[in-house]
Amino acid sequence: MVEQKLADDEGRLSALRRLDVMDTGPEEPFEKIVTLVRTVLAVPIATVTLVDRHRQWFKAQRGLDVPETPRSISFCTHTIRQRDPLIVEDAHLDQRFADNPLVLGAPRIRSYAGIPLRTPEGYNVGSLCAMDNKPRRFSPADIAILSNFANIVSDELELRLIAQSDYLTGALTRRGFEEQAKRELARHSRYGRPSALVMIDVDHFKSVNDSHGHPAGDEVLRQLADISLDTLRPSDAFGRLGGEEFAVLLPETGGADALAAAERLRQAVEAHSFDLPGGTRLKITASLGVASVSPGLASVGDWFARADAMLYEAKNGGRNCSRLALQD
Amino acid sequence: MQNQPGDYAAQIPPELQQSVERHQRHLAALVGSLRAAGVGEEMIEASVHQLLDSYRNELTDAMRAMVKDQSCG
């Protein structure tokens, strides 16, 4: 399972997206850590590097004068493929890096130590790196220090993730979900990539609370979130918008496929027996509204409104069904 | 006199508690590895202060965001 995650670059990229950190400005914790790494290990270059699909981007760096480089020439793309630190004592003697432009030209990396930055889900999203312009042997003590700094970088990244997770269900909070939707809409505007939004509402949820109590209602929401996360792809985003209303963002998915995904989810909910505290077993259904992204959408608010209108249609259509908005 | 994360224990939402504890463990491990490498106490103390300060700021931001989410939800 662990090794599968090392090979799952799409899942890794989704985990990176969830951190909501790419292309953000300088931030104190990371700036301090690279300064400390440079000082304590006495290296001229230290970076917190995040590895995107086609580039490595420096969240914080000392000793470099570029914000990013192509991934294809990065040392870190090798680091994230393993659980252990990547140590290169002399790049000139390592066939993977001997003719690397970052070795032959600026910043003339000669030795490198990189510790993978691992998310709580087990994906290596980047690495904490120490680099020198001369050959160097990194001692076990150096690696222990760098590894402990890397753990603290991961703590800082995880803190953001926790802050945007709904405590009851583990789904993204409304705020976190809206941020993801904004980025997806921007991606569509820039690259014309397809994407779809699904709004989900538990049918007759009030009666669950009224008849079985709020703890039972909470349990239904928890189980519905589990079913959804099991049904969705790692690249999809799942959020709780409030109360019994959830939403899913399906990147790279057109309207028809999104409707099919919504139907799979609806059927999974319908098939599930919700075991509640006290031994009660309930059958629950959900209604879903689907809207794919389109040039006619001026804002995330418009996109949500379009999916919400479809959810309303699904409710009016008798519940336990999905409705797809027609394209402009 | 600056507050340490532990001083906030009573205010920290349960969903952040584990993260705070983990951070404290990682910080302790870092101190251990710095000492083992022969780094001076002054440098260790300065490092810990800097890391604690920035983590506390991030933690406060996270708590603020969570309170905001709860009031919106």
Interface residues (C-beta under 8 A of the other chain):
Chain A: E28 P29 K32 I33 L36 T39 V40 S139 A141 D142 A144 I145 S147 N148 F149 N151 I152 D155 E156 E158 L159 R160 I162 A163 Q164 S165 D166 Y167 T173 R174 R175 G242 G243
Chain B: P13 P14 E15 L16 S19 R22 H23 H26 L27 A29 L30 S33 L34 A36 A37 G38 V39 M43 S47 Q50 L51 S54 Y55 N57 E58 L59 D61 A62 M63 A65 M66 K68 D69 C72 G73
